[in-house]
């Protein structure tokens, strides 16, 4: 984690001081203006002291507001050393988490199992998707050397399984749903699908996740068909929902071929 430089801290302190100056000066200006009006009504005259104090408070409030606006529009820049540290420590995150995946550079989701869990829970917390938090991903035995698999059981009708590549990065996840497929897909299964879409796309909102589900075909048709198989590709990842038999369905995310 990168530590903020002195310029950034100094900018925050100045922003705080200008804000306090504006608030106090504006309140004082309003008070002295009110006293000046009261003095006019009672004595039919304005004292020089009230005029001067009112003008001073107005000037100080103006300075505070100008400082606030100037700092807001021109945030302090990071120092050269800080930029270098950001480049060295943040390159992997920038390239892996934010750049769209392509066939030439995509062999995984570019996240470890723990990072996957944290991003999933982050989406759950952000959109208050109750009942979907992952407490701990359980590792499963894998027949392939240097690879692994993990599993999490949400309830007796919903199970998550993922696989890791040789670099211990998540390369595939599957969501297994159990229930009567003659009923339209919905409830916690649909919410879990949206959460997985959010987990694998950092910049997506919940509306974007719903667009993915719409492209698959889950929102505009009755999926209570044994032959249903819907697929869409976003940012180098393939999202697919299919029904295996009368009571089993699968949602999977894989790297697009």
C-alpha positions as CSV (number, residue, x, y, z in Angstrom):
1,X,0.0,0.0,0.0
2,X,1.4,3.4,-1.0
3,X,1.8,6.1,1.6
4,X,0.5,9.6,0.7
5,X,3.3,12.2,0.2
6,X,3.8,15.5,2.1
7,X,2.2,17.6,-0.7
8,X,-1.0,15.6,-0.5
9,X,-1.2,16.0,3.3
10,X,-0.4,19.7,3.1
11,X,-3.2,20.1,0.5
12,X,-5.7,18.4,2.8
13,X,-4.6,20.6,5.7
14,X,-5.0,23.7,3.6
15,X,-8.4,22.5,2.4
16,X,-9.5,22.0,6.0
17,X,-8.2,25.5,7.1
18,X,-9.9,27.3,4.2
19,X,-13.2,25.4,5.0
20,X,-13.1,26.4,8.6
21,X,-12.2,30.0,7.7
22,X,-15.1,30.2,5.3
23,X,-17.7,28.7,7.7
24,X,-16.7,30.9,10.7
25,X,-16.3,34.1,8.6
26,X,-19.7,33.5,6.9
27,X,-21.5,33.0,10.2
28,X,-19.8,36.2,11.6
29,X,-20.7,38.1,8.5
30,X,-24.3,37.1,8.8
31,X,-24.4,38.1,12.5
32,X,-22.8,41.5,12.0
33,X,-25.1,42.1,9.0
34,X,-28.1,41.3,11.2
35,X,-26.8,43.6,14.0
36,X,-26.3,46.4,11.4
37,X,-29.9,46.0,10.2
38,X,-31.2,46.1,13.8
39,X,-29.1,49.2,14.6
40,X,-30.7,50.9,11.6
41,X,-34.2,50.2,12.7
42,X,-33.6,51.2,16.3
43,X,-31.3,54.2,15.9
44,X,-31.9,55.0,12.2
45,X,-28.1,55.0,11.7
46,X,-25.3,52.6,11.0
47,X,-22.2,52.5,13.2
48,X,-18.8,52.5,11.6
49,X,-17.8,49.6,13.7
50,X,-20.6,47.4,12.4
51,X,-19.7,48.3,8.8
52,X,-16.0,47.5,9.2
53,X,-16.6,44.2,11.0
54,X,-19.2,43.2,8.4
55,X,-16.8,44.0,5.5
56,X,-13.9,42.2,7.2
57,X,-15.9,39.1,7.7
58,X,-17.1,39.2,4.1
59,X,-13.5,39.5,2.9
60,X,-12.4,36.6,5.0
61,X,-15.3,34.4,3.9
62,X,-14.4,35.3,0.3
63,X,-10.8,34.2,0.9
64,X,-11.9,31.0,2.4
65,X,-14.2,30.2,-0.5
66,X,-11.6,31.1,-3.0
67,X,-9.1,28.8,-1.3
68,X,-11.6,25.9,-1.2
69,X,-12.4,26.2,-4.9
70,X,-8.8,26.6,-5.9
71,X,-7.7,23.5,-4.0
72,X,-10.6,21.5,-5.3
73,X,-9.9,22.3,-8.9
74,X,-6.1,21.8,-8.6
75,X,-5.4,18.9,-6.3
76,X,-1.8,18.6,-5.2
77,X,0.3,16.4,-7.5
78,X,2.3,13.5,-6.3
79,X,6.1,13.9,-6.1
80,X,8.4,12.2,-8.5
81,X,9.4,9.6,-5.9
82,X,5.8,8.9,-5.1
83,X,5.0,8.5,-8.8
84,X,7.8,6.1,-9.2
85,X,6.6,4.0,-6.2
86,X,3.1,4.0,-7.7
87,X,4.4,2.9,-11.0
88,X,6.5,0.1,-9.5
89,X,3.9,-1.2,-7.0
90,X,0.7,-0.5,-9.0
91,X,1.6,-1.7,-12.5
92,X,0.3,-5.2,-11.9
93,X,-3.0,-3.9,-10.6
94,X,-3.4,-1.4,-13.4
95,X,-2.6,-3.9,-16.1
96,X,-4.4,-6.9,-14.6
97,X,-7.4,-5.5,-12.8
98,X,-8.4,-2.6,-15.1
99,X,-7.2,-3.3,-18.6
100,X,-9.6,-5.3,-20.7
101,X,-8.6,-8.9,-21.1
102,X,-7.8,-10.2,-24.6
103,X,-7.0,-13.5,-26.1
104,X,-3.3,-12.6,-26.2
105,X,-2.9,-11.8,-22.5
106,X,-5.8,-13.6,-20.8
107,X,-5.1,-16.9,-19.2
108,X,-6.9,-16.2,-15.9
109,X,-8.9,-13.6,-14.1
110,X,-5.7,-12.0,-12.8
111,X,-6.6,-12.4,-9.2
112,X,-5.7,-14.9,-6.5
113,X,-8.3,-16.9,-4.6
114,X,-8.2,-14.5,-1.7
115,X,-8.5,-11.5,-3.9
116,X,-11.5,-13.2,-5.6
117,X,-13.1,-13.7,-2.2
118,X,-12.5,-10.1,-1.2
119,X,-13.9,-8.6,-4.4
120,X,-16.9,-10.9,-4.2
121,X,-17.6,-9.8,-0.6
122,X,-16.9,-6.2,-1.5
123,X,-19.7,-6.3,-4.1
124,X,-22.0,-8.0,-1.6
125,X,-21.4,-5.3,0.9
126,X,-21.6,-2.4,-1.6
127,X,-25.0,-3.5,-2.9
128,X,-26.3,-5.1,0.3
129,X,-26.8,-8.5,-1.2
130,X,-27.7,-10.3,2.0
131,X,-27.0,-14.0,2.3
132,X,-24.1,-14.2,-0.2
133,X,-21.0,-13.3,1.8
134,X,-18.1,-15.8,1.5
135,X,-16.6,-16.6,4.9
136,X,-13.8,-19.0,3.6
137,X,-13.1,-20.7,0.3
138,X,-12.4,-24.4,0.9
139,X,-9.5,-25.9,-1.2
140,X,-10.2,-29.1,-3.1
141,X,-7.9,-31.8,-4.2
142,X,-6.8,-31.4,-7.8
143,X,-5.5,-34.1,-10.1
144,X,-3.4,-31.6,-12.1
145,X,0.1,-30.6,-10.8
146,X,0.6,-27.0,-9.6
147,X,-3.1,-26.2,-10.0
148,X,-5.9,-26.1,-7.5
149,X,-9.6,-25.8,-7.0
150,X,-11.8,-24.2,-4.4
151,X,-15.4,-24.5,-3.3
152,X,-18.0,-22.6,-1.3
153,X,-21.5,-23.8,-0.4
154,X,-24.0,-21.0,0.1
155,X,-26.8,-23.3,0.9
156,X,-28.2,-26.7,-0.1
157,X,-29.3,-25.2,-3.5
158,X,-26.3,-23.0,-4.4
159,X,-22.7,-24.0,-4.7
160,X,-19.6,-22.1,-6.1
161,X,-16.6,-23.9,-7.5
162,X,-13.4,-22.4,-9.0
163,X,-10.2,-23.5,-10.5
164,X,-6.7,-22.0,-10.3
165,X,-3.9,-22.1,-12.9
166,X,-0.2,-22.9,-12.3
167,X,0.3,-19.3,-11.0
168,X,-2.4,-19.8,-8.4
169,X,-4.7,-17.3,-10.2
170,X,-8.4,-17.9,-10.7
171,X,-9.0,-19.0,-14.2
172,X,-12.6,-20.3,-14.0
173,X,-15.6,-20.2,-11.7
174,X,-18.9,-22.1,-11.8
175,X,-22.1,-21.6,-9.9
176,X,-24.2,-24.6,-9.5
177,X,-27.9,-24.2,-8.8
178,X,-30.3,-26.9,-7.8
179,X,-34.0,-26.5,-8.1
180,X,-37.0,-27.0,-10.3
181,X,-36.0,-25.5,-13.7
182,X,-39.6,-25.3,-14.7
183,X,-39.7,-22.2,-12.5
184,X,-38.2,-18.9,-13.9
185,X,-34.7,-18.2,-12.8
186,X,-34.6,-15.7,-10.0
187,X,-33.9,-15.1,-6.3
188,X,-30.6,-15.7,-4.8
189,X,-29.3,-17.5,-7.9
190,X,-29.8,-14.5,-10.1
191,X,-28.3,-12.2,-7.4
192,X,-25.2,-14.5,-7.1
193,X,-24.8,-14.4,-10.9
194,X,-24.8,-10.6,-10.8
195,X,-22.3,-10.6,-7.9
196,X,-19.9,-12.8,-9.9
197,X,-20.2,-10.4,-12.9
198,X,-19.3,-7.5,-10.6
199,X,-16.4,-9.5,-9.1
200,X,-14.8,-10.1,-12.5
201,X,-15.3,-6.5,-13.8
202,X,-13.9,-3.8,-11.5
203,X,-15.6,-0.9,-13.2
204,X,-19.0,-2.5,-13.5
205,X,-22.1,-1.2,-11.6
206,X,-25.1,-3.4,-10.7
207,X,-26.8,-2.1,-13.8
208,X,-23.9,-3.3,-15.9
209,X,-24.2,-6.7,-14.3
210,X,-27.9,-6.8,-15.2
211,X,-27.0,-5.9,-18.8
212,X,-24.7,-9.0,-18.9
213,X,-27.6,-11.1,-17.6
214,X,-29.9,-9.5,-20.1
215,X,-27.4,-10.4,-22.9
216,X,-27.4,-14.0,-21.8
217,X,-31.1,-14.1,-22.0
218,X,-32.2,-14.6,-18.4
219,X,-34.2,-11.4,-18.1
220,X,-36.2,-11.4,-21.3
221,X,-37.3,-15.0,-21.7
222,X,-38.6,-17.9,-19.6
223,X,-35.5,-20.1,-19.0
224,X,-37.6,-23.0,-17.8
225,X,-36.4,-25.0,-20.9
226,X,-34.1,-28.0,-20.6
227,X,-32.2,-26.9,-23.8
228,X,-31.5,-23.3,-22.6
229,X,-27.9,-22.3,-23.1
230,X,-27.1,-18.5,-23.2
231,X,-23.7,-17.0,-23.6
232,X,-22.2,-13.5,-23.8
233,X,-18.6,-12.2,-23.9
234,X,-17.4,-9.1,-22.0
235,X,-13.8,-7.8,-21.7
236,X,-12.3,-11.2,-22.8
237,X,-14.5,-13.3,-20.4
238,X,-17.3,-15.6,-21.4
239,X,-20.4,-15.7,-19.3
240,X,-22.6,-18.7,-19.8
241,X,-25.8,-20.0,-18.2
242,X,-27.1,-23.4,-19.1
243,X,-29.6,-26.0,-17.8
244,X,-28.3,-29.6,-17.5
245,X,-31.5,-31.4,-16.5
246,X,-34.9,-30.9,-14.9
247,X,-33.3,-29.6,-11.6
248,X,-29.7,-28.5,-12.2
249,X,-28.4,-25.3,-13.8
250,X,-24.9,-23.9,-14.1
251,X,-23.5,-20.4,-14.5
252,X,-19.8,-20.3,-15.5
253,X,-17.2,-17.6,-16.2
254,X,-14.2,-18.6,-18.3
255,X,-11.5,-16.9,-20.4
256,X,-12.9,-16.4,-23.9
257,X,-11.2,-18.5,-26.5
